[in-house]
Amino acid sequence: MAIRIVITGGTFDKSYDELKGNLSFKDSHLPEILKYVRCTVPIELEINQLIDSLHIQHPNRSAILQSCRNAPEDNIVITHGTDRMVETAKLLGETGLDKTIVITGSIKPYIMNNSDAVFNLGCSVAACQFLPVGVYIVMNGRVFDWNNVRKKKENGIFEELQ
């Protein structure tokens, strides 16, 4: 069972720009991560965009939806910024694609010590192999239905609405 990982940016893929002194995007860290963790699941990587989710707009979400529609794989993981992933999950969930789609991200970039990126990615790769068709958010070791989740801004933890 092959999995497509659609890369959209977010904190997950940020790098430190030494010249500007801030976090920005160069390229995705996913090839390095998958090599490091010795993942044996067949994975296709697709860079859809590299954007902070605070800047994501309807055209960006439409591009993510189109990638999911066009993917030959039935199992998809999307790396996404945590601030707006619930909105993207809503668009995908309401579309009702006949695929298992898992959206994940990280609160700290992969390149930083104690990042949650590798843990969240690993949980997502495993979850999308076993979950039924639908759209989910996987964060903090938990699986959430797309229509029953929120991010608590005060601590960066995802929780169920009800």
C-alpha positions in Angstrom: 0.0 0.0 0.0 1.7 3.2 -1.2 1.2 6.5 0.6 1.4 9.9 -1.0 2.7 12.7 1.3 1.5 16.1 0.1 3.9 18.7 1.5 2.4 22.2 2.1 4.9 23.8 4.4 4.0 24.9 7.9 6.3 24.9 10.9 7.1 21.3 10.1 9.4 22.3 7.1 10.8 25.6 8.3 14.5 26.2 8.3 16.6 28.9 10.0 17.7 31.6 7.6 21.0 32.8 9.0 21.1 35.9 6.9 17.6 37.2 7.8 17.7 35.7 11.3 14.3 34.1 11.0 12.5 30.8 10.1 11.6 30.5 6.4 11.3 27.8 3.7 14.1 26.4 1.6 13.0 22.9 0.8 11.2 20.0 2.5 12.8 18.0 5.3 10.7 14.9 4.4 13.3 13.0 2.3 15.8 13.4 5.2 13.2 12.3 7.8 12.1 9.2 5.9 15.7 8.1 5.4 16.5 8.8 9.1 13.6 6.7 10.4 14.2 3.9 7.9 10.6 3.9 6.7 9.9 0.9 4.5 6.4 1.9 3.4 6.3 2.9 -0.2 5.9 6.7 -0.2 5.6 9.2 -2.9 6.5 12.8 -2.0 4.8 15.8 -3.6 5.7 19.3 -2.8 2.4 21.2 -3.3 3.6 24.5 -1.8 5.8 25.7 1.1 3.7 28.2 3.0 3.0 29.2 6.6 -0.6 28.3 7.3 -1.2 31.8 8.7 -1.0 32.9 5.1 -3.0 30.1 3.5 -6.0 31.2 1.4 -8.7 29.5 -0.6 -6.4 29.1 -3.7 -3.9 27.3 -1.5 -6.5 25.0 -0.1 -7.9 24.4 -3.6 -4.4 23.3 -4.7 -4.2 20.8 -1.8 -7.7 19.5 -2.7 -6.6 19.1 -6.4 -3.5 17.1 -5.3 -5.7 14.8 -3.3 -8.1 14.3 -6.2 -5.3 13.6 -8.6 -3.3 11.3 -6.4 -3.4 7.7 -7.6 -2.9 6.6 -4.0 -5.9 6.0 -1.7 -3.9 6.9 1.4 -2.6 10.4 1.7 -0.7 12.3 4.5 -0.6 16.1 4.3 2.0 18.0 6.2 0.4 21.4 7.1 0.8 24.3 9.4 -1.1 23.8 12.6 -2.8 27.2 12.8 -5.1 26.6 9.8 -5.1 22.8 9.4 -8.6 22.5 10.8 -9.9 24.7 8.0 -8.2 22.7 5.3 -9.5 19.5 6.9 -13.0 20.9 6.7 -12.7 21.6 3.0 -11.4 18.1 2.3 -13.9 16.5 4.6 -16.9 18.3 3.0 -15.7 17.2 -0.4 -16.1 13.6 0.5 -13.2 12.0 -1.5 -13.0 8.2 -1.5 -9.6 8.3 0.2 -8.1 8.2 3.6 -6.5 11.6 4.2 -4.5 12.4 7.4 -3.3 15.9 8.0 -0.4 16.5 10.4 2.1 19.1 11.4 4.3 20.2 14.2 4.5 22.9 16.8 8.3 23.1 16.6 10.2 22.8 13.3 11.9 19.5 12.5 15.3 21.2 12.7 14.8 22.3 16.3 15.7 20.1 19.3 12.7 18.3 20.8 10.5 18.9 17.7 7.3 16.9 17.5 7.6 16.6 13.7 8.9 13.1 13.5 6.5 11.7 16.1 3.5 13.3 14.4 4.6 12.1 10.9 5.2 8.6 12.1 1.8 8.5 13.8 0.2 9.8 10.6 1.9 7.3 8.3 0.7 4.4 10.5 -2.8 5.9 11.0 -3.5 6.3 7.3 -2.9 2.6 6.7 -5.6 1.6 9.2 -8.2 4.3 9.2 -11.3 4.0 7.1 -12.0 6.4 4.2 -12.3 9.9 5.6 -10.3 13.0 6.6 -8.5 13.1 9.9 -6.1 15.3 11.9 -3.3 13.4 13.7 -1.4 15.4 16.3 0.0 14.7 19.8 -0.4 10.9 19.4 -4.2 11.3 18.8 -6.5 10.8 15.8 -9.3 13.4 15.3 -12.2 13.4 12.9 -12.0 16.5 10.7 -15.3 17.8 12.0 -14.6 17.3 15.7 -11.3 19.0 16.4 -9.7 22.3 17.4 -6.3 23.6 18.3 -6.1 25.2 21.7 -4.0 28.3 21.0 -2.8 28.7 24.6 -0.9 25.4 24.7 -0.7 24.2 21.0 -2.6 21.0 21.8 -5.4 19.6 19.6 -8.5 18.4 21.3 -12.0 17.2 20.4 -14.8 19.7 20.3 -17.3 17.5 22.1 
